[in-house]
Amino acid sequence: MKVALINPYVGSATHGRRKGEQLIYNYRRPPLELAYIANLLQKKGVNVKIIDGNIEELSPENAALRAKGSDIVFAATAPYDKWQCPVLH
């Protein structure tokens, strides 16, 4: 079985350091929650591919192309790093 785990690209400003009235999303982190899931699946013999659309700035269409051929595709809808506290500087 082939499984693709997708961390989606967040291209819009969501949170982070305040600059004027706009909140800037100014950091990226590895999708650790997907790495944990991948590890558990691999231990069960599942072929897992992590697609980090956020780091690679992949559009949804390009992320889907990367996942092509997978039996199951999972896309994180609320990645852990999006819930982190803003960078306060």
N, C-alpha and C positions, 0 to 999 in steps of 0.2 A: 504494500500500500504506500502511496506517495501523498504526503501532506505538505501544503504550503502555509506558512504562518506569515502574515503581512502586518508590518508596522506602517501605518499610512503616513504620507507626507502632510505636514501641517504648514501650509504656506502662508496662512493669514496670521496676523498678530493676535495672540490670545492672552498671554500674560508674560510676565517677566519684569524687566526693569522699566520704570516709568520714565517716559521722555515726553514732557509736555503733558498732554491729555491722552496720548496714545500709549498703550501697553505693548511692549516689544517682547516677542518670544525670542530670547537670545541664547539659548543653550540647547544642545541635543545630547541625548544619552542613549546608550545601547538599550535595545528592548529586552531588558532582563526577564520580564514576565514571559516573553516568547522563548527565551533561552531555557528557562525552567521547564516550560511545556515541551520543548523540543527534546530535552534530556530525558524526560519521562517517556515520551513516545519512542525515542531511539532505544531505550532499554527494553521496550516491547517489540523491537524489530521493525519499527516503522521508519521509512525513508523520509526525512524531514528537511525542508528547505525554508530558511528564514529570509524574507525579503524586507529589507529595511528601507522603505520608501522615504522615510524622513531624512536619513543621512544622504541617500542618493538623489533626493528631490524628485522622486518618480511620480508622474501623474497616475491617477487611478487606472487609466488605460494601460500604461506601461507596466504597472505592478501586476495587472491582470495577465498581461502577456508573459511576464516572468513566471506566473503561477500555472500557465497552461500545461496540461499534461498531468496535473495533480488530481488525485481522487477526491481529496477534501481540501478546501481553501478556508482558512480562518483569518479574518481581518480584525485586529484590535480596534474597538470603538472608543475606548477611553484609556489609552496607554498611561501607565503609571507616571511617567515623567511629566505628563500634562497636568497632573494634580499637585505637583510640587509647589512649594511656596515661591513667590516671586524673589528674584535676586534683589536684595536690598543694598544698594550702594549709595 
